[in-house]
Amino acid sequence: MRGGKLIVLLAGGGHEVLDFCDRIYDENDDHPDFAIALAGAVAPRDFERGILICRNGIGASVAANRVKGVRTEVCHDNLTSRQSVESLSLDAQRRRHGNREAGRRHSHI
């Protein structure tokens, strides 16, 4: 399952997890579609926050930011992720990790 280790880690920490992605990897997946679905769940506060992992995060972030009430940013490591949530100016609800920039060490659990 895509995101399996991350889902197990988050669920084990007591977080409710809903996976918006396909269950099987397809190189033709359109990640902005997943971003919009996730943003649609975060905007009305069905979920407090969301995490979307794709290649570089630019297109997914642009797509999610088009959903009213959602603010998103690209995070490359723990520091930028933590600061995006703690920053009052961003009030970030959705984290986006670009795994190409973060590198294998940071993007895989």
N, C-alpha and C positions, 0 to 999 in steps of 0.2 A: 504494500500500500504506500502511496506517495505520502510523505510527511509522517509516516508511521512512528518513528522514534520521537519526533517532536510531539505528536499527539499523545503518546504514552506518557512522556515527561510532563506535559501540561495537565493532563487528566489526573496523573498521580499526585500533582500538587494541588488538587482540589478545584481546578478550573473546568468549566463546561466547555467542551470542544465540539464545533461543528465544522466539518471539512467541506468546502465548496468546490474542490477540485475533482477531476476525473479520478477514478481509482487506478487506472492504468496509464502509464506515461505515453503520451502521443506528441511527437515533436511538432505537430501542426496545431497544438492547443493555442488558443488565443487568450493569453493571460489577462488582458484588460477585461474580458468578459467575466473572469473569475473575480477580478478586482471590483467590478460594478456590483456583482452579487453580494460580495462581502460588505461593501460600503452600504448597500441597501439594507443589510441587517444591523449595521452599526448606527446608521443615521437615526432611526427611530428609537434607538437605545434597546433593541432586542438583545444586543450584546454590548458590553462596555468598551471592548477593544477588539481589534483583529490583527492577525499577522498574515501577510501574503508573501510568499517566497517565489520569485521567478528569476529570470536572467539578470537584468540590470536594474529593474524597478522603475525606470523612467515612464514607460507607457502605462504601466499599471497604476502608478501614482497619479499621472495626469487623468486617467479614466476615473479613478476613485474620487479625485478632487472635484469632479463634475457633479457628484451627488451632493445635493444641498445638505449642509450640516456635518459634512465629513471633512476633516483635515488630515492629510497624510504626508509623509516624507520618506525619503530613502535613507535607511540606516545601514551602516557598514560594519558596525561592531557594537559591543555592549554599551560603550560610552555614548555613542550617538543615539542609540535606542533609549537609554535611560534618560538622557537629557531631553529628548523629544517629548517624553511623557511628563517629566518634571517641569518643563518650561511653561509658565503661565501664558506666554505670548503665543505658543503653538497650540496648547490645549489638545495635543495630538491624541486621537482616538484609535488610529490604525497605524501599525508599524509595517514598514516595507523593507525587506532585506534583499539587496541585490547580491546574489551569490557569486557572480563573476568578480565583483570588486572586493567582496569580503574575503574571498579565497576559501579554499577547501577547509582549512582549520576552523574558520568561524561559521561557515554555512551548513556544516554537517554535524549532527549530534551523534 
